[in-house]
Amino acid sequence: MMKPKLVLIALTIASLFVTSCEKDDTAHVSKEVLVSYPGIALNGDELIILPVGGTYTEEGAVLTDDITGETSALAPSSSDVNTAEPGLYIVLYTASNANGFETQVSRKVAVTDVTNTVNRAGDYLRPATGIDMTIEKEAEGVYKITNPGGAGIGTETVIYMVETAPNVYVAPEQPTDVGTMALSNIEFGEAGGVTWIVLNVNYGPGPRAFTKL
């Protein structure tokens, strides 16, 4: 009378053993995803210009989910705006989609009270490379610089510079198409030329001299 029970127990053990030894293929399943990025559109201007002591009003941005198509309001991920001190301040807006791909957009806030300044706008040549750099005046003491390295790379790279006091210029760290960049030791000569150091991993650490065309 005990034999059927023994057979049943043996079959149960064998079944458990086979189940435990089956290969778990799900552990090696990979998911193929399309590379795409969320969209970020600023509310208001990319460049805000204020006097010292002025009021900065955060307008935010609109986030578009590239996977679902849904839109939502986006607040800054970081902001260092201080209108009590002249300078250039960066407001960052950052978002990632469900696949982990990130978009970052920045707003620049220039704060300055300078008046009757020398207009630094124009085309400049870097003799070391024979390549031009361009400075455009956005407002009194506020400038947009294209190709600040005067090099074959970064010809479309843009960085902003602010004159915080007569002949005192700053271009602090800001996002660009070649990564975070800043300019230091900015000096304009009497003949209109300029020298500065580009702070970016793609550029050498030495000063770069330009002559005004």
C-alpha positions in Angstrom: 0.0 0.0 0.0 3.0 2.3 0.4 4.4 2.0 -3.1 2.0 4.4 -4.9 2.9 7.1 -2.3 6.6 6.5 -2.8 6.2 6.8 -6.6 4.2 10.1 -6.2 6.9 11.6 -3.9 9.7 10.6 -6.3 7.9 12.1 -9.3 7.2 15.4 -7.4 10.9 15.7 -6.4 12.0 15.0 -10.0 9.6 17.6 -11.3 10.9 20.3 -8.9 14.5 19.4 -9.9 13.8 19.8 -13.6 11.9 23.1 -13.0 14.8 24.5 -11.0 17.3 23.7 -13.7 15.4 25.3 -16.5 17.3 28.2 -18.1 15.9 31.7 -17.3 16.0 33.3 -20.7 14.2 36.4 -19.5 17.3 37.6 -17.7 19.1 38.2 -21.0 16.3 39.9 -23.0 17.3 43.4 -24.2 15.0 46.3 -25.3 15.7 48.3 -28.4 14.8 51.9 -28.0 14.8 54.8 -30.5 17.2 57.6 -29.6 15.1 60.8 -29.2 15.1 63.7 -26.8 12.4 65.7 -25.0 11.7 69.2 -26.3 12.2 72.3 -24.2 10.9 75.7 -25.4 11.6 78.8 -23.3 8.8 81.1 -22.4 10.1 84.6 -23.2 13.6 85.5 -24.5 16.8 83.4 -24.3 18.7 86.6 -23.3 17.3 88.9 -20.6 19.0 92.2 -19.9 18.4 94.1 -16.6 19.9 97.0 -14.8 21.5 96.5 -11.4 18.7 96.2 -8.8 16.2 95.3 -11.5 13.6 92.6 -11.1 14.0 89.2 -12.7 10.7 87.4 -13.4 11.0 83.7 -14.0 8.9 82.7 -17.0 9.7 79.1 -17.1 9.6 76.8 -20.1 7.4 74.2 -21.8 8.4 70.6 -21.8 7.3 68.3 -24.6 7.5 64.6 -24.0 8.9 63.2 -27.2 7.5 59.7 -26.4 3.9 60.6 -25.4 3.6 64.0 -27.1 2.3 65.5 -23.8 3.3 69.0 -22.8 3.8 70.4 -19.3 5.3 73.4 -17.5 9.0 73.2 -16.7 10.7 75.1 -13.9 14.4 75.8 -13.8 16.7 73.0 -12.7 19.2 75.6 -11.5 19.4 79.4 -11.3 21.9 81.8 -9.9 20.4 85.1 -10.8 21.4 88.0 -8.5 20.4 91.4 -9.9 22.1 93.1 -7.0 25.4 92.4 -8.7 26.4 93.1 -12.3 27.3 90.0 -14.2 26.0 87.3 -16.4 23.8 84.6 -14.8 22.6 81.3 -16.2 19.2 79.7 -15.7 19.1 76.0 -16.7 16.1 73.9 -17.7 16.7 70.1 -17.8 14.5 67.1 -18.6 14.9 63.4 -19.4 12.5 61.1 -21.2 11.5 57.5 -20.1 14.5 56.1 -22.0 17.0 58.3 -20.1 17.9 60.8 -22.9 18.3 64.3 -21.6 17.8 67.8 -23.0 19.2 71.0 -21.4 18.3 74.5 -22.4 19.7 77.7 -20.9 18.6 81.3 -20.4 21.1 84.1 -20.0 20.4 87.0 -17.7 22.8 90.0 -18.1 22.9 92.6 -15.3 24.8 95.8 -15.9 24.5 99.6 -15.5 27.4 100.7 -17.8 26.9 103.7 -20.0 28.9 105.5 -22.8 31.0 102.4 -23.3 33.3 101.6 -26.2 31.5 99.5 -28.8 33.4 96.3 -29.1 31.3 94.9 -31.9 33.0 93.8 -35.1 35.0 91.1 -36.8 38.3 90.0 -35.4 41.1 87.9 -36.8 43.2 85.5 -34.9 46.6 85.7 -36.6 47.7 82.4 -35.2 45.1 80.5 -37.2 43.9 83.0 -39.8 40.3 82.4 -38.6 37.8 85.1 -37.7 35.8 85.7 -34.5 32.8 87.9 -34.4 31.4 90.1 -31.5 27.9 91.4 -31.8 26.4 94.1 -29.5 23.1 93.0 -27.9 22.8 96.1 -25.7 25.0 98.6 -23.8 27.7 96.4 -22.3 26.2 93.1 -23.5 27.8 91.1 -26.3 27.4 87.9 -28.2 30.6 86.2 -29.4 30.7 83.7 -32.2 33.8 81.3 -32.5 35.5 82.7 -29.3 38.4 80.3 -29.9 39.3 81.6 -33.3 39.8 78.0 -34.3 38.7 75.6 -37.0 36.5 73.8 -34.4 33.6 75.6 -32.8 33.1 78.1 -35.6 29.4 78.3 -34.7 30.0 78.2 -30.9 28.4 81.2 -29.2 29.2 82.7 -25.8 27.9 85.8 -24.1 30.0 88.6 -22.4 29.0 91.4 -20.1 30.8 94.6 -19.3 30.2 95.0 -15.5 32.2 98.2 -15.1 34.1 100.4 -17.7 36.5 98.1 -19.5 35.8 95.2 -17.2 34.4 92.2 -18.9 33.1 88.8 -17.8 32.0 85.7 -19.6 31.4 83.1 -16.9 30.7 79.4 -17.4 27.7 78.8 -19.8 26.5 75.9 -21.9 27.6 75.8 -25.6 27.5 73.3 -28.4 31.0 72.2 -27.4 30.3 71.9 -23.7 30.5 74.3 -20.8 32.7 77.3 -21.7 34.0 80.5 -20.1 36.4 83.2 -21.0 39.0 84.6 -18.5 41.6 87.4 -18.6 39.6 89.4 -21.1 41.6 92.5 -22.2 40.9 94.9 -25.0 43.8 96.9 -26.3 43.9 100.6 -27.3 44.1 99.5 -31.0 40.8 97.6 -30.6 42.3 94.1 -30.4 41.5 91.6 -27.6 43.1 88.7 -25.8 41.4 86.1 -23.6 41.7 82.5 -22.4 39.1 80.0 -23.4 38.1 77.7 -20.6 36.9 74.5 -22.2 38.2 70.9 -22.5 38.5 71.2 -26.3 40.8 74.2 -26.2 44.3 74.8 -25.1 45.0 76.8 -21.9 47.0 79.6 -23.5 45.9 83.2 -24.2 44.3 83.9 -27.7 45.0 87.2 -29.4 42.8 88.8 -31.9 43.1 91.9 -34.1 40.1 94.0 -35.1 39.4 94.0 -38.9 
